[in-house]
Amino acid sequence: MPLPSTERELAELFRQLGAPSPEAWAHSQVTEGIPQLMRFLFLKHAWSNVVSEGDNVWIDNAIRLAKARPGLPYAGLGGALARCRAAGVSSEDLTEIARCLQAEMLFAITCLLDDGPPDESGPGINVSWGLFETDEHGNPTGSHIGGLHESVLELDPTGREMRPKSIG
């Protein structure tokens, strides 16, 4: 399916995909040549891997899995969650902790993709990475998709940019 070519059509696609400020995303892509649709799609899918606000099912699943298969990778999470629950920590607080840590990791990974590793990677090591749209064979087809970290918080599904629901 060919991508929309006009700003109006692109804005409509952003709207259908649930982008905040669809006109701004479309305008930037058309006038600045920034692959905003690819940036948005990557971040939207990345956010889908962050625990949703109000979703506490993951806690019971992690505890159940850790009890059933304590030697699996990440089983320590279930044990820690069970101890937290036993100490009276609410599921809402556990979910908030998980969401914040996951969103921070998402931000860190996008910074790594955008900026490369820190200078202290090792003597004489000059490395960088990037995100590119590819064809069915894995060959880059478009320009570098950068500036991801700039939009991580904007695409928080709650619309609060990872700010607490209520401060109190």
C-alpha positions as CSV (number, residue, x, y, z in Angstrom):
1,M,0.0,0.0,0.0
2,P,1.5,3.3,-1.0
3,L,1.9,5.9,1.7
4,P,-0.2,9.1,1.5
5,S,1.5,11.8,-0.5
6,T,-0.4,14.9,0.6
7,E,-0.2,16.6,4.0
8,R,-4.0,16.3,4.4
9,E,-4.0,12.5,3.6
10,L,-1.0,12.0,5.9
11,A,-2.7,13.9,8.7
12,E,-5.8,11.7,8.3
13,L,-3.6,8.5,8.5
14,F,-1.9,9.8,11.6
15,R,-5.4,10.5,13.1
16,Q,-6.6,7.0,12.2
17,L,-3.5,5.6,13.9
18,G,-4.2,7.6,17.1
19,A,-1.4,10.1,16.9
20,P,-1.6,13.2,19.1
21,S,-1.5,16.4,16.9
22,P,-1.8,14.5,13.6
23,E,-1.5,17.7,11.6
24,A,1.8,18.6,13.2
25,W,3.3,15.2,12.5
26,A,2.1,15.3,8.9
27,H,3.3,18.9,8.4
28,S,6.7,18.1,9.7
29,Q,7.1,15.1,7.4
30,V,6.0,17.0,4.3
31,T,7.8,20.3,4.9
32,E,10.9,19.1,6.8
33,G,11.4,15.7,5.2
34,I,11.5,13.9,8.5
35,P,10.1,10.4,8.3
36,Q,7.5,11.1,11.0
37,L,5.2,8.2,10.1
38,M,8.0,5.7,10.6
39,R,9.1,7.4,13.9
40,F,5.5,7.3,15.1
41,L,4.9,3.7,14.1
42,F,8.1,2.5,15.8
43,L,7.3,4.3,19.0
44,K,3.7,3.3,19.0
45,H,4.7,-0.3,18.7
46,A,7.4,0.1,21.3
47,W,4.9,1.6,23.7
48,S,2.7,-1.4,23.2
49,N,5.3,-3.4,25.1
50,V,5.1,-1.2,28.2
51,V,2.6,-2.3,30.8
52,S,-0.7,-0.4,30.4
53,E,-1.9,1.8,33.2
54,G,-4.5,-0.1,35.2
55,D,-3.3,-3.5,33.9
56,N,-2.5,-5.6,37.0
57,V,-2.9,-9.0,35.3
58,W,0.8,-9.0,34.5
59,I,1.6,-9.2,38.3
60,D,-0.4,-12.4,38.9
61,N,1.0,-13.9,35.7
62,A,4.6,-13.2,36.7
63,I,4.0,-14.6,40.2
64,R,2.2,-17.7,38.8
65,L,5.0,-18.4,36.3
66,A,7.8,-17.9,38.9
67,K,6.1,-20.5,41.2
68,A,5.6,-23.0,38.4
69,R,9.0,-22.5,36.8
70,P,11.4,-20.8,39.3
71,G,14.5,-21.5,37.1
72,L,13.3,-19.6,34.1
73,P,14.9,-16.3,33.1
74,Y,13.1,-13.4,34.7
75,A,11.4,-15.7,37.3
76,G,13.0,-13.4,39.9
77,L,10.4,-10.8,39.0
78,G,7.5,-13.1,40.1
79,G,9.2,-13.8,43.4
80,A,9.9,-10.1,44.1
81,L,6.4,-9.2,43.2
82,A,5.0,-11.9,45.6
83,R,7.1,-10.4,48.4
84,C,6.0,-6.9,47.6
85,R,2.4,-8.0,47.7
86,A,3.0,-9.8,51.0
87,A,4.5,-6.6,52.3
88,G,1.3,-4.7,51.4
89,V,2.4,-2.9,48.2
90,S,-0.6,-2.3,46.0
91,S,-0.9,-3.6,42.5
92,E,-1.3,0.0,41.3
93,D,2.0,1.0,42.8
94,L,3.7,-2.1,41.4
95,T,2.3,-1.3,37.9
96,E,3.4,2.4,38.3
97,I,7.0,1.2,39.1
98,A,7.0,-1.2,36.1
99,R,5.6,1.4,33.7
100,C,8.2,4.0,34.8
101,L,11.1,1.6,34.5
102,Q,9.9,0.3,31.1
103,A,9.4,3.8,29.8
104,E,12.8,4.9,31.1
105,M,14.3,1.9,29.2
106,L,12.5,2.8,26.1
107,F,13.9,6.3,26.3
108,A,17.4,4.9,26.9
109,I,17.2,2.6,23.9
110,T,16.0,5.4,21.7
111,C,18.8,7.6,22.9
112,L,21.2,4.8,22.1
113,L,19.8,4.5,18.6
114,D,19.9,8.2,18.1
115,D,23.3,9.0,19.6
116,G,25.2,5.8,19.7
117,P,27.1,4.4,22.6
118,P,28.9,6.7,25.1
119,D,32.5,7.6,24.4
120,E,33.8,5.2,27.1
121,S,32.8,2.1,25.0
122,G,36.4,1.2,24.7
123,P,39.7,2.4,23.4
124,G,39.5,3.0,19.6
125,I,35.9,1.8,19.3
126,N,33.8,4.1,17.2
127,V,30.3,2.6,16.8
128,S,26.9,4.0,15.9
129,W,23.6,2.4,15.2
130,G,20.4,3.6,13.5
131,L,16.9,2.7,12.7
132,F,15.9,2.5,9.0
133,E,12.9,1.3,7.1
134,T,13.9,-1.8,5.2
135,D,12.6,-3.9,2.3
136,E,11.6,-7.6,2.6
137,H,15.4,-8.5,2.4
138,G,16.4,-6.3,5.2
139,N,18.0,-3.6,3.0
140,P,17.5,0.0,4.0
141,T,15.0,1.7,1.8
142,G,14.6,5.1,3.3
143,S,16.4,7.7,5.3
144,H,17.6,7.3,8.8
145,I,14.7,7.4,11.3
146,G,16.1,9.6,14.1
147,G,15.1,11.8,16.9
148,L,13.1,8.9,18.5
149,H,13.9,10.0,22.1
150,E,12.3,13.4,21.4
151,S,8.8,11.8,21.0
152,V,8.9,9.0,23.6
153,L,7.1,10.9,26.3
154,E,4.7,12.5,23.8
155,L,3.4,9.0,22.8
156,D,2.7,7.8,26.3
157,P,-0.8,6.3,25.8
158,T,-2.1,8.0,28.9
159,G,-1.4,11.4,27.4
160,R,0.4,12.5,30.6
161,E,4.0,12.0,29.3
162,M,4.6,9.5,32.2
163,R,3.6,12.1,34.9
164,P,1.8,10.6,37.8
165,K,-2.0,10.3,37.6
166,S,-2.3,12.4,40.7
167,I,0.2,14.1,42.9
168,G,-0.8,13.8,46.5
